[in-house]
């Protein structure tokens, strides 16, 4: 079990950065082993951050700070709290980037046949840096786009963000075993593994 959260400004106005990390913290019980954050803005630029409590799992990334986030003026946010099961290494840190494409993924779940999907994707030219099923889902999205969900046998919820295309895709398994809540408040779209993540952003203004 992991926790995914996120927010997108539909008007192009910067997000309230003082609430973004709170969204991920609200679901920390779902993922006590790691945390990561991604910011993006309308010009297609994106910036990933590590969490101060888990620096060893995201070497080379800047540490999250409200000042740095505010200066970046983000209009999109992905946050992740990780429960490490399949790949315990830093290679499986999230949000995870597909370096050959403008693509980031925050994922919660388990794809039962991910070794077979990985082998199929390797045959199509994809090269993997981790042993995680997260990267299999990431590469599947890179290869097949939205239709990748038709090839995933398991329970999952994910957010795939393409900053330069200004495109966000939210998906979950057919039975909703892995939850994904979505709510639009005024000009901000909020999503998360639990409702409390949405309230962590919205409550300062009243629900």
MIMARZA-941789 format. One record per atom (N, C-alpha, C): residue number from 1; residue in one letter; atom name; x negated, y, z. Coordinates in nm, 3 decimals. Example, Ala and Ser with C-alpha at 12.3 -4.5 7.8 and 13.67 -1.06 7.14 Angstrom:
1/a/N/-1.319/-0.569/0.780
1/a/CA/-1.230/-0.450/0.780
1/a/C/-1.320/-0.330/0.780
2/s/N/-1.285/-0.225/0.708
2/s/CA/-1.367/-0.106/0.714
2/s/C/-1.290/0.003/0.787
***
This chain:
1/x/N/-0.084/-0.119/0.000
1/x/CA/0.000/0.000/0.000
1/x/C/-0.087/0.124/0.000
2/x/N/-0.063/0.214/-0.095
2/x/CA/-0.130/0.343/-0.100
2/x/C/-0.023/0.452/-0.102
3/x/N/-0.066/0.576/-0.100
3/x/CA/0.026/0.688/-0.109
3/x/C/-0.015/0.781/-0.220
4/x/N/0.080/0.817/-0.306
4/x/CA/0.054/0.916/-0.410
4/x/C/0.147/1.034/-0.388
5/x/N/0.097/1.154/-0.417
5/x/CA/0.175/1.276/-0.405
5/x/C/0.135/1.371/-0.518
6/x/N/0.220/1.469/-0.543
6/x/CA/0.183/1.566/-0.644
6/x/C/0.284/1.678/-0.658
7/x/N/0.243/1.781/-0.728
7/x/CA/0.328/1.897/-0.753
7/x/C/0.289/1.960/-0.886
8/x/N/0.389/2.013/-0.956
8/x/CA/0.366/2.082/-1.082
8/x/C/0.449/2.210/-1.082
9/x/N/0.386/2.321/-1.111
9/x/CA/0.457/2.448/-1.127
9/x/C/0.514/2.454/-1.269
10/x/N/0.644/2.465/-1.281
10/x/CA/0.709/2.469/-1.411
10/x/C/0.706/2.608/-1.472
11/x/N/0.681/2.709/-1.390
11/x/CA/0.679/2.847/-1.438
11/x/C/0.540/2.893/-1.477
12/x/N/0.437/2.816/-1.438
12/x/CA/0.301/2.858/-1.463
12/x/C/0.241/2.941/-1.351
13/x/N/0.320/2.968/-1.248
13/x/CA/0.267/3.038/-1.131
13/x/C/0.186/2.941/-1.046
14/x/N/0.078/2.987/-0.982
14/x/CA/-0.004/2.897/-0.900
14/x/C/0.075/2.832/-0.787
15/x/N/0.039/2.710/-0.755
15/x/CA/0.100/2.638/-0.645
15/x/C/0.055/2.696/-0.511
16/x/N/0.132/2.670/-0.407
16/x/CA/0.096/2.711/-0.271
16/x/C/-0.009/2.612/-0.219
17/x/N/-0.135/2.646/-0.234
17/x/CA/-0.242/2.551/-0.207
17/x/C/-0.252/2.512/-0.059
18/x/N/-0.201/2.595/0.031
18/x/CA/-0.209/2.562/0.173
18/x/C/-0.120/2.444/0.210
19/x/N/-0.033/2.402/0.119
19/x/CA/0.057/2.289/0.147
19/x/C/0.017/2.160/0.076
20/x/N/-0.076/2.169/-0.017
20/x/CA/-0.105/2.054/-0.102
20/x/C/-0.169/1.939/-0.024
21/x/N/-0.275/1.969/0.051
21/x/CA/-0.339/1.862/0.128
21/x/C/-0.243/1.806/0.233
22/x/N/-0.152/1.892/0.284
22/x/CA/-0.053/1.844/0.380
22/x/C/0.036/1.736/0.319
23/x/N/0.063/1.746/0.189
23/x/CA/0.144/1.644/0.124
23/x/C/0.077/1.507/0.136
24/x/N/-0.053/1.503/0.107
24/x/CA/-0.125/1.376/0.115
24/x/C/-0.140/1.329/0.260
25/x/N/-0.165/1.422/0.349
25/x/CA/-0.180/1.386/0.490
25/x/C/-0.052/1.325/0.546
26/x/N/0.063/1.369/0.494
26/x/CA/0.191/1.317/0.544
26/x/C/0.209/1.169/0.516
27/x/N/0.136/1.115/0.419
27/x/CA/0.146/0.971/0.389
27/x/C/0.014/0.900/0.419
28/x/N/-0.065/0.955/0.510
28/x/CA/-0.196/0.896/0.541
28/x/C/-0.185/0.755/0.597
29/x/N/-0.072/0.723/0.661
29/x/CA/-0.053/0.588/0.715
29/x/C/-0.044/0.484/0.604
30/x/N/-0.013/0.527/0.483
30/x/CA/-0.008/0.435/0.370
30/x/C/-0.147/0.405/0.314
31/x/N/-0.242/0.493/0.343
31/x/CA/-0.376/0.477/0.288
31/x/C/-0.480/0.536/0.380
32/x/N/-0.527/0.459/0.478
32/x/CA/-0.622/0.512/0.577
32/x/C/-0.768/0.508/0.532
33/x/N/-0.797/0.452/0.414
33/x/CA/-0.935/0.422/0.378
33/x/C/-1.004/0.527/0.290
34/x/N/-0.928/0.617/0.228
34/x/CA/-0.988/0.716/0.139
34/x/C/-0.882/0.818/0.102
35/x/N/-0.926/0.934/0.057
35/x/CA/-0.834/1.038/0.011
35/x/C/-0.903/1.121/-0.097
36/x/N/-0.826/1.163/-0.195
36/x/CA/-0.881/1.246/-0.303
36/x/C/-0.776/1.336/-0.361
37/x/N/-0.821/1.443/-0.427
37/x/CA/-0.730/1.544/-0.478
37/x/C/-0.776/1.593/-0.615
38/x/N/-0.679/1.627/-0.698
38/x/CA/-0.708/1.683/-0.830
38/x/C/-0.622/1.806/-0.853
39/x/N/-0.685/1.912/-0.900
39/x/CA/-0.615/2.034/-0.938
39/x/C/-0.629/2.057/-1.088
40/x/N/-0.526/2.111/-1.149
40/x/CA/-0.533/2.146/-1.292
40/x/C/-0.458/2.278/-1.312
41/x/N/-0.491/2.345/-1.422
41/x/CA/-0.426/2.472/-1.451
41/x/C/-0.394/2.479/-1.600
42/x/N/-0.314/2.579/-1.644
42/x/CA/-0.262/2.580/-1.782
42/x/C/-0.368/2.583/-1.891
43/x/N/-0.487/2.633/-1.863
43/x/CA/-0.590/2.637/-1.967
43/x/C/-0.656/2.502/-1.990
44/x/N/-0.608/2.398/-1.920
44/x/CA/-0.659/2.263/-1.939
44/x/C/-0.774/2.226/-1.848
45/x/N/-0.825/2.321/-1.771
45/x/CA/-0.933/2.292/-1.679
45/x/C/-0.880/2.213/-1.559
46/x/N/-0.961/2.122/-1.511
46/x/CA/-0.924/2.043/-1.394
46/x/C/-1.044/2.032/-1.301
47/x/N/-1.014/2.007/-1.173
47/x/CA/-1.120/1.998/-1.074
47/x/C/-1.081/1.897/-0.968
48/x/N/-1.168/1.800/-0.946
48/x/CA/-1.144/1.697/-0.845
48/x/C/-1.218/1.731/-0.716
49/x/N/-1.158/1.692/-0.603
49/x/CA/-1.216/1.718/-0.472
49/x/C/-1.215/1.591/-0.388
50/x/N/-1.316/1.580/-0.303
50/x/CA/-1.316/1.474/-0.202
50/x/C/-1.253/1.528/-0.075
51/x/N/-1.221/1.439/0.016
51/x/CA/-1.167/1.477/0.145
51/x/C/-1.281/1.481/0.247
52/x/N/-1.281/1.580/0.337
52/x/CA/-1.391/1.591/0.433
52/x/C/-1.414/1.464/0.516
53/x/N/-1.309/1.385/0.536
53/x/CA/-1.323/1.265/0.619
53/x/C/-1.380/1.145/0.543
54/x/N/-1.391/1.156/0.411
54/x/CA/-1.431/1.039/0.331
54/x/C/-1.537/1.077/0.227
55/x/N/-1.632/1.158/0.265
55/x/CA/-1.731/1.208/0.171
55/x/C/-1.812/1.096/0.107
56/x/N/-1.838/0.989/0.182
56/x/CA/-1.921/0.880/0.130
56/x/C/-1.853/0.802/0.019
57/x/N/-1.720/0.819/0.004
57/x/CA/-1.647/0.746/-0.099
57/x/C/-1.626/0.829/-0.225
58/x/N/-1.673/0.951/-0.225
58/x/CA/-1.662/1.034/-0.345
58/x/C/-1.789/1.116/-0.361
59/x/N/-1.903/1.049/-0.374
59/x/CA/-2.030/1.122/-0.385
59/x/C/-2.033/1.211/-0.508
60/x/N/-2.082/1.333/-0.489
60/x/CA/-2.094/1.424/-0.601
60/x/C/-1.975/1.516/-0.621
61/x/N/-1.861/1.486/-0.558
61/x/CA/-1.745/1.572/-0.571
61/x/C/-1.750/1.683/-0.467
62/x/N/-1.703/1.802/-0.500
62/x/CA/-1.694/1.907/-0.399
62/x/C/-1.592/1.870/-0.291
63/x/N/-1.612/1.924/-0.172
63/x/CA/-1.522/1.896/-0.061
63/x/C/-1.402/1.989/-0.068
64/x/N/-1.284/1.934/-0.042
64/x/CA/-1.163/2.014/-0.046
64/x/C/-1.170/2.131/0.050
65/x/N/-1.132/2.247/0.003
65/x/CA/-1.112/2.363/0.089
65/x/C/-1.001/2.448/0.029
66/x/N/-0.921/2.509/0.113
66/x/CA/-0.812/2.592/0.065
66/x/C/-0.866/2.711/-0.015
67/x/N/-0.980/2.763/0.028
67/x/CA/-1.038/2.878/-0.042
67/x/C/-1.074/2.842/-0.186
68/x/N/-1.140/2.727/-0.204
68/x/CA/-1.177/2.684/-0.339
68/x/C/-1.055/2.653/-0.423
69/x/N/-0.955/2.590/-0.361
69/x/CA/-0.832/2.558/-0.433
69/x/C/-0.758/2.685/-0.474
70/x/N/-0.751/2.781/-0.383
70/x/CA/-0.681/2.905/-0.411
70/x/C/-0.750/2.983/-0.523
71/x/N/-0.881/2.983/-0.521
71/x/CA/-0.958/3.053/-0.624
71/x/C/-0.935/2.990/-0.762
72/x/N/-0.914/2.859/-0.764
72/x/CA/-0.890/2.788/-0.890
72/x/C/-0.752/2.819/-0.949
73/x/N/-0.656/2.859/-0.866
73/x/CA/-0.520/2.894/-0.907
73/x/C/-0.453/2.778/-0.984
74/x/N/-0.436/2.663/-0.918
74/x/CA/-0.382/2.546/-0.987
74/x/C/-0.232/2.555/-1.010
75/x/N/-0.189/2.492/-1.118
75/x/CA/-0.047/2.477/-1.144
75/x/C/-0.005/2.330/-1.143
76/x/N/-0.099/2.240/-1.122
76/x/CA/-0.068/2.098/-1.109
76/x/C/-0.161/2.037/-1.005
77/x/N/-0.109/1.938/-0.932
77/x/CA/-0.184/1.875/-0.823
77/x/C/-0.152/1.726/-0.817
78/x/N/-0.255/1.647/-0.801
78/x/CA/-0.241/1.505/-0.768
78/x/C/-0.316/1.478/-0.639
79/x/N/-0.253/1.403/-0.550
79/x/CA/-0.320/1.361/-0.427
79/x/C/-0.304/1.212/-0.407
80/x/N/-0.402/1.151/-0.342
80/x/CA/-0.398/1.007/-0.322
80/x/C/-0.452/0.969/-0.186
81/x/N/-0.384/0.877/-0.119
81/x/CA/-0.433/0.813/0.003
81/x/C/-0.446/0.664/-0.026
82/x/N/-0.563/0.611/-0.001
82/x/CA/-0.598/0.477/-0.050
82/x/C/-0.607/0.374/0.062
83/x/N/-0.543/0.262/0.036
83/x/CA/-0.564/0.140/0.115
83/x/C/-0.648/0.048/0.028
84/x/N/-0.771/0.024/0.067
84/x/CA/-0.865/-0.050/-0.017
84/x/C/-0.842/-0.200/-0.001
85/x/N/-0.814/-0.267/-0.112
85/x/CA/-0.788/-0.412/-0.108
85/x/C/-0.873/-0.485/-0.212
86/x/N/-0.856/-0.451/-0.339
86/x/CA/-0.922/-0.528/-0.445
86/x/C/-1.068/-0.485/-0.462
87/x/N/-1.092/-0.358/-0.478
87/x/CA/-1.228/-0.306/-0.494
87/x/C/-1.250/-0.205/-0.382
88/x/N/-1.340/-0.237/-0.288
88/x/CA/-1.361/-0.153/-0.171
88/x/C/-1.462/-0.042/-0.195
89/x/N/-1.521/-0.038/-0.314
89/x/CA/-1.631/0.055/-0.339
89/x/C/-1.581/0.194/-0.377
90/x/N/-1.676/0.287/-0.384
90/x/CA/-1.646/0.424/-0.426
90/x/C/-1.602/0.430/-0.572
91/x/N/-1.629/0.325/-0.650
91/x/CA/-1.591/0.324/-0.791
91/x/C/-1.439/0.327/-0.809
92/x/N/-1.365/0.287/-0.705
92/x/CA/-1.220/0.281/-0.714
92/x/C/-1.153/0.404/-0.654
93/x/N/-1.230/0.508/-0.627
93/x/CA/-1.175/0.632/-0.571
93/x/C/-1.070/0.691/-0.665
94/x/N/-0.966/0.751/-0.605
94/x/CA/-0.859/0.816/-0.681
94/x/C/-0.836/0.958/-0.629
95/x/N/-0.773/1.041/-0.714
95/x/CA/-0.733/1.018/-0.852
95/x/C/-0.851/0.977/-0.939
96/x/N/-0.824/0.885/-1.031
96/x/CA/-0.929/0.827/-1.115
96/x/C/-0.922/0.887/-1.255
97/x/N/-1.040/0.916/-1.309
97/x/CA/-1.048/0.978/-1.441
97/x/C/-1.087/0.877/-1.548
98/x/N/-1.027/0.893/-1.665
98/x/CA/-1.074/0.824/-1.784
98/x/C/-1.167/0.921/-1.856
99/x/N/-1.300/0.904/-1.845
99/x/CA/-1.392/1.006/-1.893
99/x/C/-1.388/1.030/-2.044
100/x/N/-1.343/0.931/-2.120
100/x/CA/-1.338/0.950/-2.266
100/x/C/-1.214/1.028/-2.309
101/x/N/-1.119/1.043/-2.217
101/x/CA/-0.995/1.113/-2.252
101/x/C/-0.961/1.211/-2.141
102/x/N/-0.877/1.303/-2.175
102/x/CA/-0.827/1.401/-2.078
102/x/C/-0.715/1.334/-1.998
103/x/N/-0.752/1.250/-1.901
103/x/CA/-0.653/1.168/-1.832
103/x/C/-0.696/1.138/-1.690
104/x/N/-0.604/1.158/-1.596
104/x/CA/-0.625/1.126/-1.455
104/x/C/-0.508/1.042/-1.406
105/x/N/-0.536/0.952/-1.310
105/x/CA/-0.432/0.864/-1.258
105/x/C/-0.436/0.859/-1.106
106/x/N/-0.317/0.869/-1.044
106/x/CA/-0.297/0.838/-0.903
106/x/C/-0.200/0.721/-0.899
107/x/N/-0.239/0.613/-0.833
107/x/CA/-0.168/0.485/-0.849
107/x/C/-0.148/0.417/-0.714
108/x/N/-0.034/0.353/-0.700
108/x/CA/-0.003/0.269/-0.585
108/x/C/0.057/0.139/-0.636
109/x/N/0.002/0.027/-0.597
109/x/CA/0.064/-0.098/-0.638
109/x/C/-0.032/-0.214/-0.657
110/x/N/0.020/-0.314/-0.724
110/x/CA/-0.058/-0.432/-0.757
110/x/C/-0.007/-0.489/-0.889
111/x/N/-0.096/-0.500/-0.985
111/x/CA/-0.064/-0.563/-1.114
111/x/C/-0.117/-0.705/-1.107
112/x/N/-0.026/-0.802/-1.109
112/x/CA/-0.064/-0.940/-1.082
112/x/C/-0.154/-0.999/-1.189
113/x/N/-0.133/-0.960/-1.313
113/x/CA/-0.211/-1.017/-1.422
113/x/C/-0.318/-0.920/-1.472
114/x/N/-0.370/-0.835/-1.380
114/x/CA/-0.467/-0.734/-1.426
114/x/C/-0.595/-0.795/-1.484
115/x/N/-0.641/-0.914/-1.442
115/x/CA/-0.760/-0.969/-1.509
115/x/C/-0.736/-0.996/-1.658
116/x/N/-0.615/-1.044/-1.690
116/x/CA/-0.583/-1.068/-1.831
116/x/C/-0.573/-0.937/-1.909
117/x/N/-0.511/-0.836/-1.847
117/x/CA/-0.501/-0.706/-1.915
117/x/C/-0.639/-0.643/-1.932
118/x/N/-0.723/-0.662/-1.833
118/x/CA/-0.859/-0.609/-1.844
118/x/C/-0.934/-0.675/-1.960
119/x/N/-0.922/-0.805/-1.969
119/x/CA/-0.989/-0.876/-2.078
119/x/C/-0.937/-0.828/-2.214
120/x/N/-0.806/-0.806/-2.222
120/x/CA/-0.747/-0.756/-2.347
120/x/C/-0.802/-0.618/-2.381
121/x/N/-0.811/-0.531/-2.282
121/x/CA/-0.859/-0.395/-2.305
121/x/C/-1.008/-0.394/-2.338
122/x/N/-1.085/-0.483/-2.276
122/x/CA/-1.227/-0.494/-2.311
122/x/C/-1.242/-0.535/-2.457
123/x/N/-1.153/-0.621/-2.503
123/x/CA/-1.156/-0.660/-2.643
123/x/C/-1.124/-0.546/-2.738
124/x/N/-1.056/-0.445/-2.686
124/x/CA/-1.023/-0.327/-2.766
124/x/C/-1.128/-0.217/-2.752
125/x/N/-1.236/-0.247/-2.679
125/x/CA/-1.347/-0.153/-2.671
125/x/C/-1.359/-0.076/-2.541
126/x/N/-1.271/-0.100/-2.445
126/x/CA/-1.279/-0.027/-2.318
126/x/C/-1.387/-0.086/-2.228
127/x/N/-1.456/0.001/-2.159
127/x/CA/-1.561/-0.040/-2.066
127/x/C/-1.524/0.006/-1.925
128/x/N/-1.538/-0.084/-1.830
128/x/CA/-1.491/-0.059/-1.694
128/x/C/-1.609/-0.034/-1.600
129/x/N/-1.588/0.056/-1.503
129/x/CA/-1.690/0.085/-1.404
129/x/C/-1.653/0.031/-1.266
130/x/N/-1.530/-0.020/-1.250
130/x/CA/-1.487/-0.074/-1.121
130/x/C/-1.426/-0.212/-1.142
131/x/N/-1.388/-0.276/-1.031
131/x/CA/-1.320/-0.405/-1.037
131/x/C/-1.172/-0.389/-1.002
132/x/N/-1.124/-0.266/-0.997
132/x/CA/-0.990/-0.239/-0.946
132/x/C/-0.882/-0.256/-1.053
133/x/N/-0.760/-0.287/-1.006
133/x/CA/-0.649/-0.288/-1.100
133/x/C/-0.606/-0.145/-1.134
134/x/N/-0.647/-0.048/-1.051
134/x/CA/-0.620/0.092/-1.083
134/x/C/-0.680/0.129/-1.218
135/x/N/-0.804/0.090/-1.239
135/x/CA/-0.870/0.125/-1.365
135/x/C/-0.808/0.051/-1.482
136/x/N/-0.754/-0.068/-1.458
136/x/CA/-0.683/-0.140/-1.564
136/x/C/-0.559/-0.061/-1.605
137/x/N/-0.484/-0.010/-1.507
137/x/CA/-0.366/0.071/-1.539
137/x/C/-0.408/0.199/-1.611
138/x/N/-0.515/0.263/-1.565
138/x/CA/-0.566/0.384/-1.630
138/x/C/-0.602/0.357/-1.775
139/x/N/-0.676/0.251/-1.799
139/x/CA/-0.717/0.219/-1.937
139/x/C/-0.598/0.174/-2.022
140/x/N/-0.502/0.107/-1.959
140/x/CA/-0.382/0.067/-2.032
140/x/C/-0.305/0.190/-2.078
141/x/N/-0.296/0.291/-1.991
141/x/CA/-0.229/0.415/-2.030
141/x/C/-0.307/0.485/-2.141
142/x/N/-0.440/0.484/-2.130
142/x/CA/-0.522/0.547/-2.235
142/x/C/-0.503/0.478/-2.369
143/x/N/-0.482/0.348/-2.367
143/x/CA/-0.469/0.272/-2.492
143/x/C/-0.328/0.275/-2.549
144/x/N/-0.227/0.257/-2.462
144/x/CA/-0.090/0.239/-2.510
144/x/C/0.005/0.352/-2.470
145/x/N/-0.043/0.449/-2.398
145/x/CA/0.043/0.559/-2.358
145/x/C/0.156/0.514/-2.267
146/x/N/0.272/0.579/-2.280
146/x/CA/0.386/0.549/-2.194
146/x/C/0.427/0.401/-2.202
147/x/N/0.406/0.339/-2.317
147/x/CA/0.447/0.200/-2.338
147/x/C/0.364/0.102/-2.256
148/x/N/0.261/0.149/-2.189
148/x/CA/0.178/0.058/-2.109
148/x/C/0.258/-0.012/-2.001
149/x/N/0.365/0.052/-1.952
149/x/CA/0.443/-0.008/-1.843
149/x/C/0.507/-0.139/-1.888
150/x/N/0.530/-0.155/-2.017
150/x/CA/0.589/-0.278/-2.068
150/x/C/0.491/-0.395/-2.059
151/x/N/0.363/-0.365/-2.039
151/x/CA/0.260/-0.469/-2.033
151/x/C/0.213/-0.496/-1.892
152/x/N/0.269/-0.428/-1.794
152/x/CA/0.225/-0.444/-1.655
152/x/C/0.321/-0.535/-1.579
153/x/N/0.270/-0.645/-1.531
153/x/CA/0.348/-0.739/-1.452
153/x/C/0.311/-0.719/-1.306
154/x/N/0.396/-0.652/-1.233
154/x/CA/0.364/-0.628/-1.093
154/x/C/0.456/-0.526/-1.030
155/x/N/0.410/-0.472/-0.918
155/x/CA/0.484/-0.367/-0.848
155/x/C/0.393/-0.244/-0.845
156/x/N/0.446/-0.130/-0.887
156/x/CA/0.359/-0.015/-0.902
156/x/C/0.439/0.115/-0.908
157/x/N/0.370/0.222/-0.875
157/x/CA/0.417/0.358/-0.901
157/x/C/0.293/0.438/-0.934
158/x/N/0.302/0.524/-1.035
158/x/CA/0.184/0.602/-1.069
158/x/C/0.222/0.736/-1.130
159/x/N/0.125/0.827/-1.122
159/x/CA/0.134/0.957/-1.188
159/x/C/0.013/0.970/-1.280
160/x/N/0.037/0.990/-1.407
160/x/CA/-0.069/1.008/-1.507
160/x/C/-0.064/1.152/-1.556
161/x/N/-0.174/1.224/-1.540
161/x/CA/-0.180/1.365/-1.575
161/x/C/-0.282/1.387/-1.686
162/x/N/-0.237/1.458/-1.790
162/x/CA/-0.324/1.497/-1.900
162/x/C/-0.331/1.650/-1.901
163/x/N/-0.428/1.709/-1.833
163/x/CA/-0.429/1.855/-1.813
163/x/C/-0.430/1.936/-1.942
164/x/N/-0.509/1.897/-2.040
164/x/CA/-0.518/1.978/-2.161
164/x/C/-0.391/1.972/-2.244
165/x/N/-0.320/1.863/-2.234
165/x/CA/-0.191/1.852/-2.302
165/x/C/-0.077/1.906/-2.216
166/x/N/-0.108/1.941/-2.092
166/x/CA/-0.010/1.991/-1.995
166/x/C/0.104/1.890/-1.985
167/x/N/0.066/1.765/-1.962
167/x/CA/0.163/1.655/-1.964
167/x/C/0.146/1.568/-1.841
168/x/N/0.258/1.538/-1.777
168/x/CA/0.262/1.450/-1.660
168/x/C/0.360/1.337/-1.688
169/x/N/0.318/1.214/-1.660
169/x/CA/0.406/1.098/-1.671
169/x/C/0.415/1.032/-1.534
170/x/N/0.538/1.012/-1.487
170/x/CA/0.564/0.941/-1.363
170/x/C/0.632/0.810/-1.396
171/x/N/0.588/0.701/-1.334
171/x/CA/0.646/0.570/-1.363
171/x/C/0.645/0.483/-1.238
172/x/N/0.738/0.391/-1.234
172/x/CA/0.741/0.292/-1.125
172/x/C/0.786/0.158/-1.183
173/x/N/0.769/0.052/-1.105
173/x/CA/0.811/-0.079/-1.152
173/x/C/0.964/-0.085/-1.165
174/x/N/1.010/-0.184/-1.236
174/x/CA/1.151/-0.191/-1.274
174/x/C/1.246/-0.198/-1.155
175/x/N/1.201/-0.261/-1.046
175/x/CA/1.289/-0.278/-0.930
175/x/C/1.263/-0.175/-0.821
176/x/N/1.170/-0.086/-0.843
176/x/CA/1.142/0.016/-0.743
176/x/C/1.081/-0.041/-0.616
177/x/N/1.005/-0.149/-0.628
177/x/CA/0.940/-0.207/-0.511
177/x/C/0.842/-0.107/-0.451
178/x/N/0.768/-0.040/-0.538
178/x/CA/0.682/0.069/-0.493
178/x/C/0.757/0.200/-0.516
179/x/N/0.786/0.273/-0.410
179/x/CA/0.874/0.389/-0.423
179/x/C/0.806/0.509/-0.488
180/x/N/0.888/0.590/-0.551
180/x/CA/0.842/0.717/-0.608
180/x/C/0.960/0.813/-0.606
181/x/N/0.950/0.913/-0.520
181/x/CA/1.056/1.013/-0.506
181/x/C/1.019/1.138/-0.584
182/x/N/1.117/1.196/-0.652
182/x/CA/1.095/1.315/-0.735
182/x/C/1.202/1.418/-0.699
183/x/N/1.160/1.543/-0.687
183/x/CA/1.252/1.650/-0.650
183/x/C/1.205/1.781/-0.712
184/x/N/1.296/1.852/-0.774
184/x/CA/1.263/1.985/-0.824
184/x/C/1.320/2.089/-0.730
185/x/N/1.232/2.176/-0.678
185/x/CA/1.276/2.287/-0.594
185/x/C/1.237/2.416/-0.665
186/x/N/1.338/2.488/-0.709
186/x/CA/1.315/2.611/-0.786
186/x/C/1.226/2.578/-0.907
187/x/N/1.107/2.635/-0.915
187/x/CA/1.022/2.614/-1.032
187/x/C/0.909/2.517/-1.005
188/x/N/0.921/2.436/-0.899
188/x/CA/0.816/2.340/-0.866
188/x/C/0.872/2.198/-0.864
189/x/N/0.809/2.108/-0.939
189/x/CA/0.844/1.966/-0.938
189/x/C/0.754/1.897/-0.838
190/x/N/0.815/1.827/-0.743
190/x/CA/0.742/1.757/-0.638
190/x/C/0.765/1.607/-0.650
191/x/N/0.664/1.528/-0.619
191/x/CA/0.682/1.382/-0.619
191/x/C/0.592/1.319/-0.514
192/x/N/0.631/1.199/-0.471
192/x/CA/0.550/1.131/-0.371
192/x/C/0.604/0.994/-0.337
193/x/N/0.522/0.919/-0.266
193/x/CA/0.560/0.784/-0.225
193/x/C/0.665/0.785/-0.114
194/x/N/0.676/0.896/-0.042
194/x/CA/0.775/0.910/0.063
194/x/C/0.835/1.050/0.058
195/x/N/0.958/1.063/0.105
195/x/CA/1.026/1.193/0.103
195/x/C/0.951/1.295/0.187
196/x/N/0.887/1.251/0.294
196/x/CA/0.817/1.345/0.381
196/x/C/0.707/1.421/0.306
197/x/N/0.653/1.362/0.200
197/x/CA/0.552/1.433/0.121
197/x/C/0.613/1.553/0.049
198/x/N/0.736/1.537/0.000
198/x/CA/0.803/1.648/-0.066
198/x/C/0.836/1.759/0.034
199/x/N/0.879/1.718/0.153
199/x/CA/0.912/1.815/0.256
199/x/C/0.790/1.887/0.308
200/x/N/0.674/1.823/0.302
200/x/CA/0.550/1.888/0.348
200/x/C/0.520/2.011/0.264
201/x/N/0.564/2.009/0.139
201/x/CA/0.547/2.128/0.053
201/x/C/0.664/2.225/0.070
202/x/N/0.785/2.173/0.079
202/x/CA/0.904/2.257/0.075
202/x/C/0.943/2.315/0.210
203/x/N/0.916/2.247/0.319
203/x/CA/0.968/2.288/0.448
203/x/C/0.925/2.428/0.494
204/x/N/0.805/2.474/0.461
204/x/CA/0.771/2.610/0.507
204/x/C/0.868/2.717/0.458
205/x/N/0.938/2.689/0.348
205/x/CA/1.035/2.785/0.296
205/x/C/1.178/2.749/0.337
206/x/N/1.192/2.636/0.406
206/x/CA/1.325/2.588/0.441
206/x/C/1.377/2.492/0.335
207/x/N/1.451/2.394/0.378
207/x/CA/1.501/2.290/0.287
207/x/C/1.641/2.323/0.239
***
